[in-house]
Amino acid sequence: MNFACRLGTTTENSDYYMGCNGWTRAGHKCYQIYDGPKNSWNDASRMCHSLGARLLRVESLDERDWVEWQLTDESHPNVYWSGLNDRATEGTYLWEDGTLANSSLIRWNQEPNSWFGDEDCAGIRQDGHYNDYDCFLQAPAICEYTGSPCPPGWNTWSTTNPVCYYVTTLNNTFTWDEANTFCNKDKAQPGQQTPTLLAVNSQAEQTFINTLLAKQQLSPRSWWTGLN
């Protein structure tokens, strides 16, 4: 019988490096939280760019909650540079790439106040609140980039919180144990979460699976899943 493998990359499994080359995966992004070195905002931005990344840009409530959770460890510094700034127009906060920040996703610490008009760059504190600071403040940074959603030959159904699927063809048939071993070992990617036989967790996912299987050429009558 044929089968489908599932490679999860949800925020709940954020410690896996799927497509992130050693950075921490959460949803469709890869993150690196640097406790050092400390740099000005411009130098922190250049550091992230030298790594093919950018300073932190929060785009959803889930992402905001995840980032805040990452900073709760008391061993972390008090503040990190984010990409948030109002250097172009006072009071209009943009991310580093010029994207207008969604104010509902920014929790200010009784800020911004642009003390003496010299605070145009925002850092995120250990408690998840933002402060505007002088852009020459020396602080560590959080870098991020958009990771590759799936390995070659796999399919995904959500770009914001991807799970990857691999479906075998009519030429590849296995017993259940063989299929399970194939997913766990033969389809494993270096430094990534171990794939498993298919587990469906929502109606939306089931609908996607139905559509995916309907597109298979020379399809068998059924596929193995992880249900047992």
N, C-alpha and C positions, 0 to 999 in steps of 0.2 A: 504494500500500500504506500502511496505517497504521503507527504506530510508538509507542514508549514512550521518554520522556526520563528520565534519572536525575540527581538532584542530590545529590551526596555531602556529608555533614556529619560524617564520622568524626573521631576524635581525630587521625588522621594528617594531616588537612587542617584543623587547628585555626586556621590563620591566616585562614581565610575567615570573613566576618562574617555568615553565613547566619542571618537573624532576630535579630541581636544589635546592630544600630544602631551599628556601629563598635567594639564590644567584641570580645574574642577568643572564638571559638566552640570548644568542646571537648565532644563528646557532646551532651547535651541542655541544657547550661548555657552562659551567657555570663559572661566574667570580665573584670575590670579590675584590674590590679596597679598600685597607686599607689606611686610612690617618694616622694611627698610630697603634701600636707603631713603632718607628724607630729602625731598626736593621742593623747589618752587612749583607752582602750578604748571608753568610753561615747560620746565624740565621734566616734570612727571608726565606731561602729555607727550613729550618727545620720547621718553623712555618707553611708554606704551606703544607708540607708533613704530619704534625700532624693533618691536617684537611682533609686528603685524596686528596690533590691537589698538584700542582706544581707551580713554578713561571711562569709568562707569557711566552707563546711560540706563536709567530705570524706565521700562516701558509698560509694566503691568503691575497690578496689585500682588500677584503671586511672586513676581520677581522682587518687588520691594520687600515682601515678607521674608523671602529667602535670604536676601542680602542682609537684612537686619538680624536674622537668626545666626548668620555666619559671624557676625561681629560681637555676639554676646560673650564670647570667651574673654575673661578679664585679662588674659595675657596679651591681648591685642593693644596697640596704641590707642590713644583717645580719639584721634581723628585721622581720616584718610581723604586724600583728594578724590573728588568725583569730576565728571565732565561738566557739571552744572556751573553756569556763570552768567553774568549780565554785563560783560565787558563791552558789548556793542551798543546797548541801550540800557541806561540805568533803570532797574526795576523790571526789565523784561528778561526772564531767565530762559536761556537756551542750553542745550547740551553742546558738547565740544564740536560736534559735526554740524551745528546750526539748527538742529531740530528743536522746535519749541517744546519746553518741558510741560508736562501735564501737572498742574498745580495740585491736583487731588492725590498725586503719588509722592508729593514732597512734604515731609513732616518737619517744619521749621522749629528750632529751639528759641521761640520768642524772637525770631529773626525773619527776614534779613533787615539789618539796620544800616548797612553801609557806613560804618563808623568813620566820621570825617570824610566821607565820600571815597574812601580808599579800599573798600572791601567788595571786590567784584568776582571772586571765585569761591565756590561753595565746597565745603568738605562735609563728609558724613561722619558723625560721631559714633562712638561705641554703642550708644543707646538708640541708634537709628535716626536721630534727628540731624537736620542740616544746619550749619552755620555759614554765614558769609564771612570770608577772611580776606586779608591782604594777600594778593596773588603771589607775593614773595615769601609767605610763610613756608617754613620747611616742614613738610609732612610726607608720609608714605602715600602710596596710591593703590587704587583698585583698577586693574586693567581687565578688559573683556574683548572678545571677538565672537562673531557668529560662526559656530562650528559646522562641519559637514554633517548633515542630518543622518545619513546612512552610508554604510560601506557600498562599494560598487555591486550591482546586482540585487540589492535589497530595495524594498518599497516602503514608503511612509505615507501616513494619512493626515498628519498634522505638522505644520512647519513651526508652530509655537511650542509644542511639547511632543517631539517626535518619538514614535515607537517604530522600529524597523522590522520588516517581515521578509522572509525568504521562502519561496514556494518551489518545491521540486517538480520536475516534469514527469511525464509518463515513463521516461527511460530510467528514472531513478525510483525504485520501489524498495521498501524495507519492512522488516518487522518493527513493532513498536519500540523494542529495546534498541534496535539498530538506528532507528530514526532519532531516538533520544540521544544516543551517543554521537550521531552525526551533528546534531545541533550543538551539543555541549563542547565537542572537541574539533570536528572538522570545519565548522563554520565560525569558530572562535576567532576574534580579531585581537592582535597584540595590544595589551594595555586597556582592553575594553571589557565591559560586562559580558559574562558568559551567556550566550543565547540559550533559550529553552524552547521546548515544544510549545505550540500556540496555547495561550491562555487569554480568553476574551473577558474583558472587564466592564463593557458597557454596550448598550444597543448601538451606539454610533460606531464603535469598533466592529461589532458584528456586521453591520451594514457595509462597512468598508471591506471586510474580509469576503463577504458574498460577492461584491463587485470585483474584487481582485481575482477571485477564483473563476468567475465567469469569463474573464479575459484570457485565461490560460488556454493555449492551443494544445490539442491532443490531450485534453484533461482526463484524468482518471475519474472514477465515480465518487471517490472519497479520499480524504487526507487524514493522517494521524494528527492528533492534538495532544496536549498535556493532560487531558482529562482521563482519569483512571480510578 
